[in-house]
Amino acid sequence: MLVARAAAAAAIVFVVSGAWSAQAHAAWEPTITVNGNGTATGTPDELQLGMEVDTQAPSVSAALDTANQDMSRVQSALEKAGVPASALQTSGMSVQPQYDDKGNITGYSVSESLSVELHGLATAGQAITSAVDAGGNAARVDNVQLDLNDQNATLLAKARADAISAARAEAEQYARAAGVKLGPIVSVTDTSSTQPSGRIYPSPMFADGVAASAVPISAGTQQVTASVVVVWQLA
């Protein structure tokens, strides 16, 4: 579905040429400048999230070994769920000492994190559940968001075309009111702001020691917007 809105501000500049040179006259052609906005709506087709394992142990080596094993199980579970290796990327690691009230080191904590891209929302929920089950009590899920991926270029093209159409409609209104006609387009400037991040989805919760059912994923809709400034010559 394509939805469009246009909030346009127009400026018409008329020049009366007297003894101006031809070059000066060409540089001061009357123009009209209009802002146009377009919006296209689509259904997200990609889910991005962060997987993390957190472990504690009396020694660094023990904490690290445990974290490595937990993360390996998480990655294996995701791969078995059909997630390709190219959609998995190590995103962080932390080794920190733990202290008692007197400042003495009592152990170490290790965190390892993984960025995951899931395509095909019908199976994404089960993939998340399988990964968390594999990581056990050490597993964490955060930064879950739904995004447009395959459709983004198509939706952006629609939004841009709609922004131009909206700007033209406004420009024609101003031109008619001023008793002039639109000439050729002089310039088009894209003024779109950075697209907002995808829709955030709450992190799943799992009972200790209990295999959870597949996380329900609700895709909803997202919008892609485009904003332009268009300048026309006036005939």
Secondary structure, 3 states (H helix, E strand, C coil): CEECCCCCCCEEECCCCCCCCHHHHHHCCCEEEEEEEEEEEECCCEEEEEEEEEEEECCHHHHHHHHHHHHHHHHHHHHHCCCCHHHEEEEEEEEEEEECCCCCEEEEEEEEEEEEEEECHHHHHHHHHHHHHHHHHHEEEEEEEEECCCCHHHHHHHHHHHHHHHHHHHHHHHHHHHCCCEEEEEEEEECCCCCCCCEECCCCCCCCCCCCCCCCCCCCCEEEEEEEEEEEEEC
